[in-house]
Amino acid sequence: MNINLEMVEQGFASTYFIAPFNEEVYPEYQAAVKDAKDNGLGIWNPEKPLLELPFVFRANDDQKGFQRYVGNSDTKEYVVPDNWADVPVEKRVFFASPEEAESYGYTPAGDRVDENLQVQLLGFNDLHGKIDQEYELDPDGDGVSKMYGRIDYVTSAIKEREQDHPNSFVVHAGDMIGGSSPVSGLLQDEPTVEVMETIGFDVGSVGNHEFDEGTEELLRMVNGGEHPEGKGTPEYDGMDFPLLCANCVYKGSGDPMLSPYYIEKVDGVDIGFIGVTTEETANIVMPEGIQDIEFTDPTIAVNDAVAELQRQGVESIVILAHIPAEQDGDGATGEAADLARNVDDAVDVILAAHNHQVVDGMVDNKLIVQASEYGKAFADIDLEIDRKTGDIIQKEAEIVFVDQSKYTPDEDVTAILEKYQNQIGPILNDVIGYNATDLTGDYIVDGDHGLGNLLADAMNWAMDSDFAMMNGGGIRDDLLAGEVTWGDLYNIQPFGNTLMTVEVTGDDIYTILNEQISSQYGPDYSVSGLHYTWNSTLNEVVKVTLPDGTQIDRDEVYTLTVNNFMGTSEGPIKDLGQNPVTGPADIDATVDFVKSLNSNPDHPFTYTSEGRISETDKEPGDPGEQPEIEIEPKRDFGVATVYTREIRELDDGVRLTINIENGWKYRVLFLTKRQVDLLREKEVTLVVTNGSGSTTFDMASYHKLFLFVCVKNNEM
């Protein structure tokens, strides 16, 4: 037992550190005396106050007075002996003279010219491990595009800003790793952490992508240790800065998975940082990787952390929130704005993230800032703190886009990039094929797009299934015209997902497609093997057909390919899909499919929008709700035809039946191009029957010039 420490902890003794002193034990003893004083123990009992501390008694008793100068270990200032009470007991260091105090780096109290403390925060969000990527942008909208980003240029920009400020801190709001470039992603994002440590990050929060490979891998990334399969870098030692999350807790116990907050001491003033991530994280990462944790309400988590920080005397509070925001005039909207309105007013600044926007606005006297994505920009936030109250009294921000023409790449970071680029270069630069046009897009906004169609077709081809669906959130980059390399395709699908095929009914397909339609954004999935129309007013699918316009059979069982993120997340695919079959990695499927297109510089492959997904003002309904019309074909023998005038007279949207049975073993229905065009314009549902079987066509989605339907041996 340490008797001295025990006496201090019980309040039976005070601390008295005279320079030189043991700096290793100083924090423990000073924390003990503060705790005893705060709890009114022993000599600190306000009901039985000690008239004089021992050192004061001795000074008065020998009639020499107190002669030691008293330093404040937080502010690094010292006071004259008679002002010893100005320094809290838990901060005191005693010096024999001003010269001794100043030799330890202390300055006389009162010498400070600026009473308020100036602090700079340099904030990042959503880097996504794109440490080697650069982008041609026109952020000012002046018609002049320049090259922006790439982390060695960003590092130089950060250092330039830092050198002008004595109290500068680099922070982030999550998604710094995950969905990364091959130079980082192929090495478990350890190169990105190495770069962040070189830049000098001070604190950060998790985002959803930090959980892409589950809690166990995230904790390895934080604490260090080599990857169990040897995928990372040698002797990886973790992050040298704290990673926070106040609303990431273990199920059952409710204990935090990571530290909820972090306190940074700046020239005697405490600044508290709280980390939170969107509750949607639970729905957008692999479920099996996060079975042991849950994501709680960020507002409650923040307020709990604020209360704890204030109990420790912290009044300057910043939230690192992986929560979306959008600019709205001088303010902001979105979940981060809602957070600002609902959290304690002790919060001063919110660094937002997740939706990759540029935001600099005030909501409820809280500054909300978000700085684009992928290292294109960062936030430069200036804070002014009242030293007496410890509170932030002024805050403003600037979003700084990193124009490469204004900076020289940082040599240390360039060396890191080159080291890992050389390591993986042969894989990245392998040419897979040739693309005719720029392919862009992720989520479905104005109908299907070429990139989504390409990926969905690759999935369908690889698994030889009836249909395939590709989620927009899994499409992370564009595919530009020209050479297509392995690295290009990896950047588009960087998550290492695996394909899986399940059996579903036609009716299930309707349920799955309806579930993926957002009331705010519309459809999510790109599709292959089917077309569908949807009503944007109702946010509901109207018709699902095969590419030739034939409606799918709601009772038929089909095979559907998705990636394992889609197939294992909560929802209808997981609930309705039967007999799952696992396939290759999504990147391997895409690479093999692009190779199978046999493209070359003179004959590149072409993908574009094909009308696979389109809007309609029609409403979903059973076939019986459509007006039923029957047209009798002309009484000829092998070929059945109809009069164009009868088709012209049809109303829009009717269900037309043509019975071509006439006793012959072989008969063909032939519709001309004009007749097909009329049926398409009128959005007719065409049913061709021979009396015993039938085939149905959604003519609005039928894209061939003519229509032939055969009857042979009384079968369609």
HELIX and SHEET records of a PDB file:
HELIX    1   1 ILE A    3  GLU A    9  1                                   7    
HELIX    2   2 TYR A   26  ASP A   38  1                                  13    
HELIX    3   3 GLY A   42  TRP A   44  5                                   3    
HELIX    4   4 PRO A   54  ASP A   61  1                                   8    
HELIX    5   5 PRO A   81  ASP A   86  5                                   6    
HELIX    6   6 VAL A   89  LYS A   91  5                                   3    
HELIX    7   7 PRO A   98  SER A  103  1                                   6    
HELIX    8   8 ILE A  151  GLU A  162  1                                  12    
HELIX    9   9 PRO A  182  GLY A  185  1                                   4    
HELIX   10  10 GLU A  190  ILE A  199  1                                  10    
HELIX   11  11 ASN A  208  PHE A  211  5                                   4    
HELIX   12  12 GLY A  214  ASN A  223  1                                  10    
HELIX   13  13 THR A  281  ILE A  284  1                                   4    
HELIX   14  14 PRO A  287  ILE A  290  5                                   4    
HELIX   15  15 PRO A  298  ARG A  311  1                                  14    
HELIX   16  16 GLU A  335  ASN A  342  1                                   8    
HELIX   17  17 GLN A  404  LYS A  406  5                                   3    
HELIX   18  18 GLU A  411  LEU A  428  1                                  18    
HELIX   19  19 GLY A  450  MET A  463  1                                  14    
HELIX   20  20 GLY A  472  GLY A  474  5                                   3    
HELIX   21  21 TRP A  486  ILE A  492  1                                   7    
HELIX   22  22 GLY A  506  GLU A  515  1                                  10    
HELIX   23  23 ASN A  564  THR A  568  1                                   5    
HELIX   24  24 PRO A  572  LEU A  576  1                                   5    
HELIX   25  25 ASP A  586  SER A  596  1                                  11    
HELIX   26  26 PRO A  623  GLU A  625  5                                   3    
HELIX   27  27 THR A  644  ARG A  648  1                                   5    
HELIX   28  28 LYS A  673  GLU A  681  1                                   9    
HELIX   29  29 MET A  699  SER A  701  5                                   3    
SHEET    1   A 4 ARG A  92  PHE A  95  0                                        
SHEET    2   A 4 TYR A  69  ASN A  72 -1                                        
SHEET    3   A 4 GLU A  77  VAL A  79 -1                                        
SHEET    4   A 4 THR A 107  PRO A 108  1                                        
SHEET    1   B 6 LEU A 243  LEU A 244  0                                        
SHEET    2   B 6 PHE A 201  SER A 205  1                                        
SHEET    3   B 6 SER A 168  HIS A 172  1                                        
SHEET    4   B 6 LEU A 117  PHE A 124  1                                        
SHEET    5   B 6 ALA A 377  ILE A 385 -1                                        
SHEET    6   B 6 ILE A 392  PHE A 401 -1                                        
SHEET    1   C 2 GLU A 134  LEU A 137  0                                        
SHEET    2   C 2 LYS A 146  GLY A 149 -1                                        
SHEET    1   D 2 CYS A 248  TYR A 250  0                                        
SHEET    2   D 2 ILE A 293  PHE A 295 -1                                        
SHEET    1   E 6 TYR A 261  VAL A 266  0                                        
SHEET    2   E 6 VAL A 269  THR A 277 -1                                        
SHEET    3   E 6 SER A 316  HIS A 322  1                                        
SHEET    4   E 6 VAL A 347  LEU A 351  1                                        
SHEET    5   E 6 LYS A 366  ALA A 371  1                                        
SHEET    6   E 6 VAL A 358  VAL A 363 -1                                        
SHEET    1   F 2 GLU A 326  ASP A 328  0                                        
SHEET    2   F 2 GLY A 331  THR A 333 -1                                        
SHEET    1   G 2 VAL A 431  ASN A 435  0                                        
SHEET    2   G 2 GLY A 482  THR A 485 -1                                        
SHEET    1   H 5 SER A 526  SER A 528  0                                        
SHEET    2   H 5 PHE A 467  MET A 470 -1                                        
SHEET    3   H 5 VAL A 557  ASN A 563  1                                        
SHEET    4   H 5 THR A 498  THR A 505 -1                                        
SHEET    5   H 5 GLN A 578  ALA A 585 -1                                        
SHEET    1   I 3 GLU A 540  THR A 545  0                                        
SHEET    2   I 3 HIS A 531  ASN A 535 -1                                        
SHEET    3   I 3 ILE A 613  GLU A 615  1                                        
SHEET    1   J 4 GLU A 628  GLU A 630  0                                        
SHEET    2   J 4 ARG A 655  ASN A 659  1                                        
SHEET    3   J 4 THR A 685  THR A 689  1                                        
SHEET    4   J 4 SER A 694  ASP A 698 -1                                        
SHEET    1   K 3 VAL A 639  ALA A 640  0                                        
SHEET    2   K 3 TYR A 666  LEU A 671  1                                        
SHEET    3   K 3 LEU A 707  LYS A 712 -1                                        
END                                                                             
